[in-house]
Amino acid sequence: MTMSPLGPSTLAVHAGAPSPRIEGSAVTPIFQGSVFEHTGATEYSAIRYPRLSNLPSHRSVCAKLAALEGTEAALVTASGMAAITTAVFAVMAGGGHLLAQNTLYGGTFTFLRDVFKDIGFTYDLIDPTDPSSWEGKLRDDTLAIYTEAVGNPNLVVADHTAVVDFAQEHGLVSMIDSTFASPVNFNPAAVGYDIVLHSATKYLNGHSDLAAGVIAASEEWIDKIQPRLTHLGGTMDPHSCFLLERGIKTLVLRVERQNANALAIAEHLEGNPAIDRVHYPGLESHKGHTIAKELFRGFGGMVTFEIKGDGAAAAAFIDRLRLPIHAPSLGGVESLVTRPVTTSHLAMTTDERAAAGMTENMVRMSVGIEDVADLIADIDQALAG
Ligand SMILES: *Cc1c(COP(=O)(O)O)cnc(C)c1O
């Protein structure tokens, strides 16, 4: 009997489970060992060792992630930045030029700005919403184009179809950080992206208790990236594999609730006299709405809004909130709220932040899975002061 392709909720629960089950266990046990008996391996990569990402703990969570992203293979890493830096290093090995979107996660931006020059790589930033401007930034040695599914913190949506077409036309590797979308809302490989990256610290794990990253791609790319990960050493430890696998099982339920909560909050805030502007791809007023509607199954759990007034007004609003935790990061079950200029993008200069569209009065909310009526009531009391 051939089964029709399984849906994402089924894959999140079942995909990658060891077969046969290990000692009958419904969950993949934690293979905490770092030493395994030599059983005749004739290749280095077949020697069982945690840093080689080849314990049963790695195999099951990697297979689950590949199934969810619709790629042939996947790797897990010790953090999102380990996934990003390892994959970029593998793609750019030998030196070359990268085109990257101008609204990047702060850590990725400072990696390009501060580390690329030390390792002989170069980059230029592009406006991901303006494909006509990209060709002018191409160089003979351009190797790759790098975007984010939804940009941080303005929730800019790149013209992803144009990115993939541009990459194919010019022989570039297309890479995307899909953390904000999660595989529930978007599968970048399905539109043609070569390498999909995640900070699994966020939605994939979803419980604010783990640092983790993911690289999902074809077998061919994973075979090239895996030795880099082995050498650079940003491998995931077995206990983290277990936590990530457990977290992913509820991914679809969590993200669907977060999508619904965030949309309700964005709609509630839009037009509120205490708010200058709401940034959410699910709103028709958002510049990326048309592309988001076409490509995404949901608009995500991140809402950014600008409080009327200055940075102090935004800080006072945050202080008055009772439910969301005042904290950077995102993607967990609990709502979080932060001012990006004071946290995620602190390492950027004022000019760099302005160029990425960030303002002092901007508040970014990672909407959790709470009852949305409670979140809205809390926001309203905090706005009323
Ligand atoms: C958090 C984050 C990262 C970095 O991930 P870590 O797990 O903190 O290393 C990269 N990209 C995006 C979009 C993120 O939100």
The ligand as a MOL file (V3000), in Angstrom:
LIG
                    3D

  0  0  0     0  0            999 V3000
M  V30 BEGIN CTAB
M  V30 COUNTS 15 15 0 0 0
M  V30 BEGIN ATOM
M  V30 1 C 18.2180 33.6710 17.2660 0
M  V30 2 C 18.4450 33.7590 15.8010 0
M  V30 3 C 19.6420 33.3230 15.2270 0
M  V30 4 C 20.7900 32.8080 16.0620 0
M  V30 5 O 20.4670 31.6350 16.6960 0
M  V30 6 P 21.1420 31.1220 18.0750 0
M  V30 7 O 20.4170 29.8790 18.3360 0
M  V30 8 O 20.9230 32.2120 19.0900 0
M  V30 9 O 22.5910 30.9500 17.7930 0
M  V30 10 C 19.7660 33.3830 13.8640 0
M  V30 11 N 18.7870 33.8750 13.0780 0
M  V30 12 C 17.6270 34.3010 13.5880 0
M  V30 13 C 16.5790 34.8330 12.6680 0
M  V30 14 C 17.4100 34.2660 14.9580 0
M  V30 15 O 16.2630 34.7190 15.4660 0
M  V30 END ATOM
M  V30 BEGIN BOND
M  V30 1 1 1 2
M  V30 2 1 2 3
M  V30 3 2 2 14
M  V30 4 1 3 4
M  V30 5 2 3 10
M  V30 6 1 4 5
M  V30 7 1 5 6
M  V30 8 2 6 7
M  V30 9 1 6 8
M  V30 10 1 6 9
M  V30 11 1 10 11
M  V30 12 2 11 12
M  V30 13 1 12 13
M  V30 14 1 12 14
M  V30 15 1 14 15
M  V30 END BOND
M  V30 END CTAB
M  END
